[in-house]
Amino acid sequence: MAFRPRVIICLIAMTLLSGSKLEAFPWGFWGRFGFYSELNPGYYEFSCPQVNEIIMSVLEQAIADDQRMAASLLRLHFHDCFVQGCDASVLLDDSTTIVSEKNAGPNKNSLRGFEVIDEIKDKLEQVCPETVSCADILALAARDSVILSGGPNWEVPLGRKDSRTASLIKSNTDLPAPNSTFPTLISMFRKQGLDQEDLIALSGGHTVGAARCVTFRQRLYNQNGDNMPDETIEKNFYNELKTVCPKVGGDSIISPLDYSSPMRFDNSYFKLLLMGRGLLNSDQVLVTGQMKELVESYARDEAMFFDQFARSMVKMGNICILTGYNGEIRKNCRRVN
């Protein structure tokens, strides 16, 4: 069986991400949260020292104008990395050679923040032309969005290149669905080289943002195909959700994933899960699996959650990266050069 070069690279990356003896590999960069492959937090230190300042300035204004934007940019990075790696493929529009991932079921009429990435890229091109990749912009924008929402800070390893391809098929198969079971979530994260601890921590990103009625309607009206609600939903929460999500229609009506502090990055998401107030099935199943103790720990100790979230974000940001001559630096994040 013949493997394309990128497939081989991804297989190596999965081994590195999931393995415990990375010291066997002499290349790469070690930081506070571990091995960074060929990435380096100081990658733009000389070629574009203004990169962090420019990105943060755009995000401050964008989030001031629309508080939901922080969660949207965090989600954009996640949806990029889970589909053929952290390569900015999610940003590509349809063209004669590209079938855009934006048309995939999990993304269509759902992903947001593309215009913010465009603005960042435009400003960077004025100062540092053809230098900062769109994939690195996504990683930095996700980190800075968390910071601006009150969450942790961490070093972002940099040096990713942008892909020249996109995958509508993988966008429809590799992104966890909102009705996923716990075993399905474990399997999908493992496929990306992420473990159960990463699953719980990264799910904590749902402490900010909102979800559409269509993503949690099944839990309210027909969880198991018997026209009955999900019995794990706390009763008062169930009644509240029914008022905002009708049985028919209203697909795009949104509800906060963490109703107690929907715009603040904190550990209240985990506290709500323990109360039976997780919005999505893929949220609530985290306390029915063998990792419930970790959910309880994060609910008690916000600093512990913050630390692991940062570690898992660095790990996720290393999925199937392109470096060197394996990709490009797009001039426009929406199309290949």
C-alpha positions as CSV (number, residue, x, y, z in Angstrom):
1,M,0.0,0.0,0.0
2,A,1.5,3.4,-1.1
3,F,1.3,6.3,1.3
4,R,1.4,9.9,0.2
5,P,4.1,12.0,1.9
6,R,1.6,13.9,4.0
7,V,0.0,10.7,5.3
8,I,3.5,9.5,6.4
9,I,4.1,12.8,8.1
10,C,0.8,12.6,9.9
11,L,1.4,9.0,11.0
12,I,4.7,10.1,12.5
13,A,3.0,13.1,14.2
14,M,0.4,10.8,15.7
15,T,3.1,8.6,17.2
16,L,4.8,11.7,18.7
17,L,1.6,13.1,20.1
18,S,0.4,9.8,21.7
19,G,3.8,8.4,22.6
20,S,5.5,8.8,26.0
21,K,9.2,8.6,25.0
22,L,9.6,11.6,22.7
23,E,13.2,12.0,23.9
24,A,14.1,9.5,21.2
25,F,13.6,12.2,18.6
26,P,16.4,14.8,18.5
27,W,14.7,17.4,16.4
28,G,12.1,19.9,17.6
29,F,11.6,22.3,20.5
30,W,10.8,21.5,24.2
31,G,8.8,24.0,26.2
32,R,6.7,24.2,29.3
33,F,4.1,21.9,27.9
34,G,6.4,19.4,26.1
35,F,7.5,18.5,22.6
36,Y,6.7,20.9,19.7
37,S,7.9,18.9,16.7
38,E,9.4,21.4,14.2
39,L,7.5,24.3,15.7
40,N,9.0,27.1,17.9
41,P,7.3,29.9,19.9
42,G,10.0,32.3,18.7
43,Y,9.6,31.5,15.0
44,Y,8.6,35.1,14.0
45,E,10.9,36.8,16.5
46,F,13.0,38.4,13.7
47,S,10.8,38.0,10.6
48,C,7.7,39.5,12.1
49,P,8.1,40.6,15.7
50,Q,4.8,42.5,15.6
51,V,2.7,39.4,15.0
52,N,1.3,39.0,18.6
53,E,0.6,42.7,19.0
54,I,-1.3,42.9,15.7
55,I,-3.4,39.8,16.3
56,M,-4.3,40.9,19.8
57,S,-5.3,44.4,18.7
58,V,-7.6,43.1,16.1
59,L,-9.1,40.6,18.5
60,E,-9.7,43.1,21.2
61,Q,-11.9,45.2,18.9
62,A,-13.6,42.2,17.3
63,I,-14.6,40.7,20.7
64,A,-15.6,44.1,22.0
65,D,-18.0,44.3,19.0
66,D,-19.2,40.7,19.4
67,Q,-18.5,38.8,22.6
68,R,-19.3,35.5,21.0
69,M,-16.4,35.9,18.6
70,A,-13.9,34.6,21.2
71,A,-15.6,31.2,21.3
72,S,-16.0,31.2,17.5
73,L,-12.3,31.7,16.9
74,L,-11.5,28.9,19.4
75,R,-13.8,26.6,17.6
76,L,-12.4,27.6,14.3
77,H,-9.0,26.4,15.3
78,F,-10.4,23.1,16.6
79,H,-12.3,22.4,13.4
80,D,-9.2,23.2,11.4
81,C,-6.9,20.8,13.4
82,F,-9.3,17.8,13.4
83,V,-9.5,17.8,9.6
84,Q,-6.2,16.9,7.9
85,G,-4.3,18.7,10.6
86,C,-3.7,22.3,11.7
87,D,-3.1,23.7,8.2
88,A,-5.8,26.4,7.7
89,S,-7.7,24.2,5.3
90,V,-10.9,25.2,7.0
91,L,-10.4,28.8,5.7
92,L,-10.3,27.9,2.0
93,D,-13.3,29.0,-0.2
94,D,-14.7,27.0,-3.1
95,S,-12.6,27.3,-6.3
96,T,-11.9,25.3,-9.4
97,T,-9.5,23.1,-7.4
98,I,-11.0,23.3,-3.8
99,V,-14.2,22.0,-2.4
100,S,-14.5,24.0,0.7
101,E,-14.8,22.5,4.2
102,K,-17.1,25.4,5.0
103,N,-19.8,23.4,3.2
104,A,-19.6,20.4,5.5
105,G,-22.4,19.6,7.8
106,P,-20.6,20.5,11.1
107,N,-19.5,23.9,9.6
108,K,-22.2,25.2,7.3
109,N,-24.1,28.1,8.8
110,S,-22.2,27.4,12.0
111,L,-18.5,28.4,11.8
112,R,-17.8,32.0,12.3
113,G,-14.9,34.4,12.5
114,F,-13.6,34.2,8.9
115,E,-13.7,38.0,8.5
116,V,-11.7,38.5,11.7
117,I,-9.0,36.1,10.3
118,D,-9.1,38.1,7.0
119,E,-8.5,41.4,8.9
120,I,-5.6,39.9,10.8
121,K,-4.0,38.6,7.7
122,D,-4.5,41.9,5.8
123,K,-2.7,43.8,8.6
124,L,0.1,41.3,8.8
125,E,0.6,41.3,5.0
126,Q,1.1,45.1,5.2
127,V,3.9,44.8,7.8
128,C,5.3,41.3,7.1
129,P,4.3,40.2,3.6
130,E,4.2,36.5,2.9
131,T,5.6,35.7,6.3
132,V,2.9,34.6,8.8
133,S,0.9,31.6,7.9
134,C,-2.9,31.4,8.2
135,A,-2.5,28.2,10.3
136,D,-0.4,30.1,12.8
137,I,-2.9,33.0,12.8
138,L,-5.6,30.5,13.8
139,A,-3.5,29.1,16.6
140,L,-2.6,32.5,18.0
141,A,-6.2,33.8,17.6
142,A,-7.5,30.9,19.6
143,R,-5.0,31.4,22.4
144,D,-5.6,35.2,22.5
145,S,-9.4,34.7,22.5
146,V,-9.1,32.5,25.6
147,I,-6.9,35.1,27.3
148,L,-9.4,37.9,26.5
149,S,-12.2,35.8,27.9
150,G,-10.4,35.4,31.3
151,G,-8.7,32.1,30.6
152,P,-5.1,30.9,30.7
153,N,-2.1,32.0,28.7
154,W,0.4,29.7,27.1
155,E,3.2,29.6,24.6
156,V,2.0,28.9,21.1
157,P,4.5,26.9,19.0
158,L,4.8,28.5,15.6
159,G,6.0,27.7,12.1
160,R,3.1,25.9,10.5
161,K,2.6,26.2,6.8
162,D,-0.8,26.4,5.0
163,S,-2.2,23.5,3.0
164,R,-3.0,23.7,-0.7
165,T,-5.9,21.3,-0.2
166,A,-9.1,20.9,1.8
167,S,-11.2,17.9,2.7
168,L,-15.0,18.1,2.7
169,I,-15.2,14.4,3.3
170,K,-13.0,14.5,6.5
171,S,-14.9,17.5,7.7
172,N,-18.1,15.4,7.6
173,T,-16.4,12.4,9.3
174,D,-13.6,13.5,11.6
175,L,-15.4,16.2,13.7
176,P,-17.2,14.9,16.8
177,A,-21.0,15.3,16.5
178,P,-23.0,17.1,19.3
179,N,-24.9,13.8,19.9
180,S,-21.7,11.7,20.2
181,T,-21.4,9.0,22.9
182,F,-18.5,8.8,25.2
183,P,-16.8,5.9,23.4
184,T,-17.2,7.7,20.1
185,L,-15.6,10.8,21.5
186,I,-12.7,8.7,22.9
187,S,-12.2,7.1,19.5
188,M,-12.3,10.3,17.5
189,F,-9.8,12.0,19.8
190,R,-7.5,9.0,19.8
191,K,-7.5,9.1,16.0
192,Q,-6.0,12.6,16.3
193,G,-3.3,11.4,18.9
194,L,-5.3,12.9,21.8
195,D,-6.1,11.0,25.0
196,Q,-9.0,11.1,27.4
197,E,-7.4,13.8,29.5
198,D,-7.2,15.9,26.4
199,L,-10.8,15.1,25.6
200,I,-12.1,16.4,29.0
201,A,-9.9,19.5,29.1
202,L,-10.6,20.6,25.5
203,S,-14.3,20.0,26.0
204,G,-13.9,22.6,28.7
205,G,-13.6,25.1,25.9
206,H,-17.4,25.0,25.9
207,T,-17.3,27.2,29.0
208,V,-17.7,30.0,26.3
209,G,-20.0,30.2,23.3
210,A,-23.4,28.9,22.3
211,A,-25.0,26.1,20.3
212,R,-27.9,26.0,17.9
213,C,-31.2,24.4,18.8
214,V,-30.7,21.8,16.1
215,T,-27.7,20.4,17.9
216,F,-29.5,19.6,21.2
217,R,-33.2,19.2,20.1
218,Q,-32.8,15.4,20.1
219,R,-32.1,15.4,23.9
220,L,-35.3,17.3,24.6
221,Y,-37.8,15.3,22.5
222,N,-36.4,12.1,21.1
223,Q,-33.1,11.0,22.7
224,N,-33.4,7.3,22.1
225,G,-35.9,7.1,19.3
226,D,-38.8,6.8,21.7
227,N,-40.1,10.4,21.7
228,M,-38.8,10.8,25.2
229,P,-36.2,13.3,26.5
230,D,-32.7,12.4,27.8
231,E,-33.2,11.3,31.3
232,T,-29.8,12.8,32.4
233,I,-31.0,16.4,31.8
234,E,-31.8,18.1,35.1
235,K,-35.5,18.8,35.2
236,N,-35.5,22.6,35.6
237,F,-32.8,22.9,32.9
238,Y,-34.9,20.7,30.6
239,N,-38.0,22.9,31.0
240,E,-35.8,26.0,30.3
241,L,-34.4,24.5,27.1
242,K,-37.9,23.6,25.8
243,T,-38.8,27.3,25.9
244,V,-36.0,28.2,23.6
245,C,-35.8,25.1,21.4
246,P,-39.2,24.0,19.9
247,K,-39.8,20.5,18.7
248,V,-40.2,21.8,15.1
249,G,-38.5,24.8,13.6
250,G,-36.1,27.3,15.3
251,D,-33.0,25.4,14.2
252,S,-30.8,28.4,14.5
253,I,-32.0,29.6,17.9
254,I,-28.9,29.6,20.1
255,S,-28.5,28.7,23.8
256,P,-25.3,29.2,25.8
257,L,-23.1,26.2,26.4
258,D,-22.4,27.5,29.9
259,Y,-25.4,29.5,31.0
260,S,-23.9,30.6,34.3
261,S,-21.0,32.6,32.6
262,P,-21.3,32.2,28.8
263,M,-18.7,34.8,27.9
264,R,-16.1,34.1,30.6
265,F,-13.6,31.3,30.4
266,D,-13.7,29.5,33.7
267,N,-14.5,26.1,35.2
268,S,-18.2,26.6,35.6
269,Y,-18.8,24.3,32.6
270,F,-17.7,21.3,34.7
271,K,-19.8,22.4,37.7
272,L,-22.8,22.5,35.4
273,L,-22.1,19.0,34.0
274,L,-22.2,17.6,37.6
275,M,-25.6,19.2,38.0
276,G,-27.0,17.6,34.8
277,R,-26.9,20.9,33.0
278,G,-24.6,20.2,30.1
279,L,-26.2,21.5,26.9
280,L,-25.0,19.0,24.3
281,N,-25.1,15.2,24.6
282,S,-21.3,15.2,23.9
283,D,-20.9,17.4,27.0
284,Q,-23.1,15.5,29.5
285,V,-21.7,12.1,28.6
286,L,-18.4,13.2,30.1
287,V,-19.7,12.5,33.5
288,T,-21.2,9.1,32.6
289,G,-17.8,7.8,31.5
290,Q,-14.8,6.6,33.5
291,M,-13.4,10.2,33.5
292,K,-16.0,11.6,35.8
293,E,-13.4,12.0,38.5
294,L,-11.5,14.4,36.3
295,V,-14.6,16.4,35.6
296,E,-15.0,16.7,39.4
297,S,-11.4,17.7,39.8
298,Y,-11.7,20.5,37.3
299,A,-15.0,21.6,38.9
300,R,-13.1,22.0,42.2
301,D,-9.8,23.4,40.9
302,E,-9.9,26.0,38.1
303,A,-6.1,26.3,38.0
304,M,-5.8,22.6,37.4
305,F,-8.3,22.9,34.5
306,F,-6.5,25.9,33.0
307,D,-3.1,24.1,33.2
308,Q,-4.4,21.0,31.4
309,F,-6.4,23.0,28.8
310,A,-3.2,24.9,27.8
311,R,-1.2,21.6,27.6
312,S,-4.0,20.0,25.5
313,M,-4.2,23.1,23.2
314,V,-0.5,22.9,22.5
315,K,-0.9,19.2,21.8
316,M,-3.9,19.7,19.5
317,G,-2.0,22.5,17.7
318,N,0.6,20.0,16.7
319,I,-1.7,17.6,14.8
320,C,-0.4,16.8,11.3
321,I,1.3,20.1,10.8
322,L,2.9,21.2,7.5
323,T,6.4,22.7,7.7
324,G,9.3,23.5,5.4
325,Y,8.4,22.8,1.8
326,N,5.3,20.8,2.6
327,G,3.0,23.8,2.5
328,E,2.9,27.5,1.7
329,I,2.3,30.9,3.3
330,R,-0.9,32.0,1.7
331,K,-1.2,35.7,0.8
332,N,-5.0,35.4,1.2
333,C,-6.3,32.8,3.7
334,R,-9.3,32.1,1.5
335,R,-7.3,30.8,-1.4
336,V,-4.1,29.0,-2.3
337,N,-1.4,31.1,-3.9
